[in-house]
Each structure stands twice: as structure tokens, then as C-alpha cells.
Amino acid sequence: MIVNGIDLGSLDGLGDGAETLELPPVVPGRTVHIDADFLAYQTTYEKDGDDKTFEDMKHNAETAVNSLRGLAGAETVHLHLTPSTSNKGGRYELAHLKEYQGNRIEKPKPRYLGIMREWMVKRFPGTLHQFCEADDGMSSAQYAAIERGERHLSIIASKDKDLNMVPGLHVNWSTGQITDTWNEEDEDDFGYVELYDHVMPSGTVKELKGFGQKFFWGQMLIGDSADNISGLPAIPGHVMNFIKPTQAVLKAKAILEDETATDAKREKAEKVIAERKDGQCGPATAILVLDMIDNPRTAYHTIKNIYKRYGEAVGFTHYKTGDPVAWGKAFASEGQLLWMRQQATDANCVLNYWRRCAA
């Protein structure tokens, strides 16, 4: 993408979703909160035979930051980074069903990554988050602006889809499109999710995309493979009978509604319904649940009860000890891992959100 004559496509994936874009007018007082974890890695990554110097990397970082500021219509920037010494908000200890980020293969990091992080927060306003993740820093900053009545003065710029659940303004790193999670008709930030085909070299897979709280609830079902977060292992058969009944189940339900059906037929029909197998909790199944949900209260009670049914019928197991995990603890753990925090260092702020949902 070319922005005011600058080819962002040359900056390792920045602005690769559009050709030419005119920048929006600057909104006085607006700050763009930039995911500088991604930016630091991309600008310091070196291919074999690459002759980039650190000065080149700094130049690319400055160009990217200033371009993102322009795309966001922002007057100022704030860079958010997660240093190697960060405890990531205690997420390693909060995980029960899978090791947090346990699927990440250890490989050499760019040699200038550490000093690039340090340089970035000296060159620009920024924060190295020691007790949370950069995502939490961006999220909490945006929540704070909204609480001050300054929704229009905060905007998030990130390639990380997890931040899409945060209310407010978001600028698409690839296309420059600005999205607000606020729904004028419903007057809330509940948001939406939809199913789409993600084309990869190995083939096409179904994925969920969306914005607002509903995207968070989608992740509570399917998890997050990038961070090795489990989500719900499967949808109980009882729920599958409701959201995606098979022909056999539909026939069995018809028999049970037929007053003339014999006891033998009724018994057989009840068995068909009771023995429905659990369904894989992937995007294509999760969307069937999410399409029935249009507010936070329904989302909370519906998905909590699905966790409860799975916990009672199958059970959750701790990835490290092999011990049983109570369904409520599994539900809380997944929420604490996935939620983008309103208070950056408070792992329990998702519980406060749930209390508001349940009220």
C-alpha cells in the first residue's frame, strides 16, 4: 500500500492490503496505540544475506510509526511493547487446560530485537509492559479514554486479531480502514462475528473474524491457537441436537411429539437423542451458537452453561498434573487468558465483566 508516496508494502507486511490510500484528517488530541511488539520484530527481522543495518531498521520503524499515525488520523502515538522480562500478566500461571503459548517453537530471535524495543520507547512515547502484555496496555488505554468520554481520541493499530474485542476505534494495519465497534442501532459495543474462508498454501480453512465483545465469546468457544489457548474442547451432544440436529435426531424428535408412537419407538428415539456424539468446537460449529446470541447477558449464560454441561459430562483435565479441573475453574481460566484487560495488570477484570453480564 502506498500512503502519501510511501510504500508500506516494503516494510515486511505493513500496509499490504491496499494499493493507494489518502490519509484521513488529523483529529486533534487523538492518540494511536501501536502494537510495537509486531513492529519491532518485523523491522529487525533479517533474511539470509540481508545487508540491513540497525540505522536502516530504525528508519523503517520511524516510517511505519508515522504512517500508522497518519492512517489513524492521530495527532500523537503511544507504542506498547512486551519485553522479554515481562510476566505477561501471569498468564502462564492462569492456564489450566493447555500451557500458555506452549506451542511456540523456540527459534533465534532477531539479533537487534531487544535494543530495537529499547530504542522505540526512547524515540517515541511508549511503554515496556513488565506486568502485563502489550495487548493489555493498549486495551486498558482505550478503555480509559472511553470512560473519560474521549472515545474519538483513542484508536488501536495492531495486526493481532485478539484486540478486536476491545471497544472503540481500530485501524486496519493492512488496508487503513477505521472501524468503530459501537453499534448505533443497538447502542452498544457487543459487536459481531462472521465465518470466512482463509486461503492458505495448504488449503482453505474456516475462521472467525469480528469485533467487540462477541468476538471474545467466539474465542471462549474455539480458543486461540496462536497462544495455545484451548477454548471448549467439544460441544456436548445435547447442545449439538439443538444447534445442528442430524436427520436421525429430527426423526427421533418427531416420534417423541407423535402421540400415537409406541413405547418401543419412543424408547428408541430417546436413545438416539441421548447418544448424540459431541461435536468438534471449531469455527463452523461455534458460529451456530454465536448466531443465536445478540447481547452480553445471553452470551454469558449460554456459553457458561455449555462449559458446565461439558464439564459434567466429560470433564476438564489440567494439562500439567492430569488432575480434574472443575468446569467453573476451566471457564474462568480461559476467560482470564483471552480477555483484553480493562485494568492492565488485573487478571480478574474479566470476572467483573461477567458480573455485569449476569446482572
N, C-alpha and C positions, 0 to 999 in steps of 0.2 A: 504494500500500500504506500502510495506517495502522499505525504502530508506537507503542504506548503513547500513542495520541492524536495523534501527529504524522503528517501526510500527506506521505509521502516522494514521492508521485507529483507533487507540485507543484514538486519540486526538479529539473526538467529530466531526467526519466528514471530517477531513483533510486527503487528500490522500486516499479517499475511492473508487476510480475508477480504480485502477490497483493493481496488486499483488506485483511485484518486479521491481524496476527501477534503472538503473545505472545513476548516475548524469552526466550531460554534463560537458565539461571542463569549467573552470572559464574564463570569458572574462575580462581581466584587465580593470579596470575603470568602469565596468558595475554596476549600482545600481538597485536593485529590489524595486519597490514601493509597499508596502504591505497594503492591506485593513485591518487595525488593529481594526476597529470597529467590524467586524465579529470575529476576533481573540480574542479580549478582552471579548466579550460576551460568546463565546464558551468555553474559558478556565476558566471562573468564574462561569459558569452555574452549579448548584448543584441540583441533583435529591434528592428525599426524602431518607433520611438515608445515604446520601453521606458523607464520612468522609474525603474529601479532605481538606487540609489546604491551606492557602494562599501561603505557600512555594511550595506546590505541583503545584498550579496553575502557579506560576512564572516559575517553572521548565518546565511545559508543554508549556508555551508560548515561552520560550527560545528554546526549542526543535523544535517547529513549525517554528519559525522565521529562525533558522539556516537551517532547512530542506528546507524551501521555497527559501532561498538564494542559496542553492545548486541546487535545481530544476531549478532555473532561470539562472544558470551559472553566478551568480553575485558575485562581489567582496565585495560590501557593500549593506546595506539595508537602507531604509527610511520608517518609519511607519507613516501612516496617520490616524488620529482619529477625530471624531466629538464629542466634549464634550457636556454635557447637556446644557451648556450656549450658544451654537452656535446659530446664527440666520439662519443657513443653506442657506446662500446666498440670503436671502429674499424671498425664495420660497413660504412661507405662504402668503405673500402679493401679489405675482405674480399670484397666482392661481385664475382663474375666473370660470371655469366650474365645478370643484369639489374641496373640501377642501384638500389641500396637506397633504398626509398621514393621512387623516381623518378616514380611515378605520382601523387604528391600535388600537386594544383594549388595554386599559391601564391595565397592569399587573405588579406585582412586578418585578423589575429588580434584577439581581444577586447582592447580598449584597456587593461583592468586586469589582463590575464593575468600579466604579469611581476611586478607588485607583489603580486598575489594569491599567487604562488608564494613570494615572499619573506616575506609575512605568515604564510603557513601554517607554515613551518618555525620561525618565531618564536613563534607561538601554540601549536603542538603539537610534540612530539618528531618530528623529521623529518630528511631528508637531501636535499640538492640534488646529484644524481649527475653529476659532471663527466666521469668517465672510463668510464661505462657508462650503460645506460638504467635508468630506474626499475624496469622489469621485472626486470633483473638484480639490483638491490638487494633487491627482495622475495624473489626466488628464493634468493639466497645467504643471506639471513637465515633463511629457512625450513630450508634445508639445514643450516645451523649449529645450529639448535635440535634438529633430528633427530639430528645427530651427538653432541650433548650428552646425548641420552636424554630430551629435552624436547619430543617430538613434539606433545603435547597443549597446549603453551604457545605455539605459533605458528600463525597462521591468516592466509590471504591473502584480501583483498577487492579484486576487480578486475572490470571489465567486459571485459577483454581475454582472449579465449579462449586465447591463447598460454601464459598462466601455468598453464593446466590440466595441462600436462605436469609441473609441479613436484610432487614427492611431499609428502604431508601433508594438512593441513586447508584447505578452501576454503569461503568463504561466498558464496552466490549473491547478487549485488548486487540483483537484482530480486525474488527470492522469499524470501530469508532462509534457504534450505536450506543446511545444512552437510554437506559431502561430505569423506570421507577416501579418499585414493587406495589405502590399504592393503587388500589382498585377504586376508581371513582364511583362506580355503581354500588359496590358493597361497602365502601368507605372503610376498608381495612387493608392490611398487608398480608393476608393469608396466602395470596399468590396462586400459582398454578403449576401443574406438571403435565408433561406430554411424552409420548413414546416416539422415538425416532430411530432410523436406521443409521448406524455408524459403520461406514465402509472402511475396512482395514485391509492390508495386504493379504491376510489370512482368510478374509471373507467379511460378510456383513453381520453385525450383531445388533440386537435391540438394546437401547439405552434410554434412561430417563433424563430429561432436562426440564428446567423450570426455574422459578423464582419464588421467594417468600417462604413462609412457614411450611407450606405444603411440600416444598422440596425437602425440607428436613424430615417430614413424616415419611416421604418416599425413601429416604436413606435409612430410616429406622426399620423399614421392611427389607430393603435389598443390601444394606451395608455400604461400605466404601472399599473397593478392592485396592485403591491406591494406598490407603493407610492400613490395610489388613483388618478392617472392622467388619465383624460378622454380619450384623443385621439379624433378621429372623431366619433360622436355618431352613424352615419349611412352613408352608401354610397348612394347618390341620385339615384333615379330610372333611370335617363338619363344615368348615368355612368354605372349602372348595365346592361343596354341594350347593352352597348359596351363590357364590360369585361365578362359578363355572361348572354347572351341572352337566354330567355326561348324559348320553341318551338313556343309559341304564338307570341312572338316578331319576331322570324325568319320568320314565316309565314307572319306577317304583313309587314316586310321589303321587302319580295319577292313580295307582292302585290303592294307596292309603286314603285317597279322597273319595274313592268309589265305595258307596255304602253297600253295594251288592257283592263286593270282593269277599272271597272265602278267607277263613282264618289262616289257611295254609299259604295263600297268596300274600296275605298281609305279613305273615312272619317272614316270608322270603324277601318281600320288599323292604322290610325293616332291616334285614341283614345286609342287603345291597347298600342301603344308605349308611349304615353303621360302619361298614367295612371299606368305605371310600378311602383310598390311599392319600397320604399327604401330598401336596403339590409343591414343586420347586418354587422358591420365593425369588424369582428373577423379575426383571422389569416388566415383561409381558403379563405376568400374573399380578404383580404389585399394582399396575395401573388399573386393574379391575376393582381393586379395593379402593384406591385413591379416587376413582371416578365417582364413587358414592359419597365422597366426603367434600363438604364445602365450607367448613368452619372449624376453628381450633378445638372446640368442645367435642364435636363429633370425632375429629381426628384422634384426640387423646383417648377417649373411651373405646373407640373401635380398635385401635392398634394395641392399646394396653391389654384389652381382652383377648386379642389374638395371641399375644405373648403368653397370657395366662393359660389359655387353652393348650398351647404347645407345651408349656412348662408342666402342666398337669398330665398331659397325655404321653409325652415323650421325655421331656426333661432337658435341662441345660447342664453342661459339664464345664468345669474350669479347665482351661487349656493347659495349665501348668501342673496342677495337682491331680486332675482327674476326678475331683470331688464334685458332688452335685451342687448346682447353683440355683437358689430359689428364683422363680420366674421374676419376682419383683426386683431382685438384685440385678438380674440379667438386663431387664428393661431399663433400670436406672443407669447401669454401666454403659450400655450402648448410647443412651441419650447424652451422658457426660462426655463421651468420646466424640460424638458427632456434632453437638451443638456449638455454634459460633457464639462466643460469650458476650453477654451484656456488660458484665464486670470481668475484665480480662483475666484476673487471677483466681476467680471464684468458680471452682469446678461444679458447685451446686446450683449455679444460677439457672440451669435448665429445670431444676426442681421447682423453682419459683415460677417459671413459665408454665409448668404443668399445673401448679396450683391455680394460676389464673385461668387456664383452660378448663379446669374441673369446676370452677366456681359457677 
